[in-house]
């Protein structure tokens, strides 16, 4: 048994959780609470964050994991935090929260239009410095507060991300770190620091940015109020963590240049590490600071593959849900077994959900299935199920190609983690589509492990983030690509891009609805 423990608090899109690890990286306990981020009916596209209720949920998770494991809180050597990216909190001068929104809040259509009318070239210029566009950044959101809630804007003294907010609630220290702070679009990614001139150029306050502490540095210690509300011991070191994808990369050992990871959850993220900050000429792909100092990442996002799969399961697979419950299995295990019987290429059928990322003009066609007929032997619900898997792999292929085009480089293999990595069927499809080995770690939900590694690094328990990740991360299985199947997927990809472009044109002409479109598009 380890002499001391590390605690990770993870504020995800759909839930918050507290995860306890030994110093050897063994997960000892996890307590999770679901939360929701409601739309304010006055503001279509809004995604409000309830900081009062959500802190109660977060602190309840900490109390829960302490109770579940029965450990003495004084044996927790350090704590760190991670979260969904892009969400922001505004505070007044007393440090009280006064406004907050979650990650894909899209209420700022008017403000994006305002920014583009003010200077059509500005978004591209800011992307070259920050690696971000207006699509998910804080610039239009803060401008929205200025325009729509001027009283709140006048009171605003500070802005932070949710992982910073968690640390603030525990320590009373408000600071930012580069891996999530950069997603605001108000960072100079080369300097890994706020760039107030960006705020000046768009007409928002440039004096609201807290100090920056590099990932893996001590932010403070738990205070008496935190101890009362969470059950933690007062005086426990709290270390800056980072954004969920970056912490996930640490947690799967993707900690060097030219390594890559795919995280398959509600959204799918392709992350490719680079050792110097550079952006892409056409502004199609995002560039972030890694959670490892001295590294950056090209990031390409696929919208909602996990949610599509959940929708298909719940809408069409009631029989499998019942059978799985009776057998003590996941419904996906039964569906995977049937999908294995479907030929590669799903008998020619294709579907369209997320597009390959185009960060400067980011929108997605209305969902569709196409190119099937009414032969039930060829086109059963299992064909549709496999088509969803193949479609997601094709989008990931597009993201790998996009980053290869931008950098001139590609990884030799990919690490695959997240809920989708539990599916051997989906993982093999991904390997075949990418044409490269796909490695699946033992710990599929790696974000909390990466956060715990930074906690240990911040107190000197570990001497080096990358070395520690390599030591603690264990690979469960490596999937090798099949050359014949890869050739089929390459041909499918070219045809799918044509289909998708036509579907997107229908949505752009408002004949159909976009699956999602960035504000202002």
PyMOL commands that set and color helices and strands:
alter all, ss='L'
color gray80, all
select helices_A, chain A and resi 51-69+73-75+109-118+122-130+138-148+150-155+162-171+178-184+196-202+224-230+244-251+305-316+318-327+331-339+346-348+359-361+381-407+419-422+424-434+447-458+465-472+483-508
alter helices_A, ss='H'
color red, helices_A
select strands_A, chain A and resi 5-11+15-22+27-34+76-83+88-91+97-101+158-161+187-188+193-194+218-221+237-243+260-264+268-274+286-289+296-302+350-352+363-364+368-370+413-417+437-441+475-479+516-517
alter strands_A, ss='S'
color yellow, strands_A
deselect
rebuild
show_as cartoon
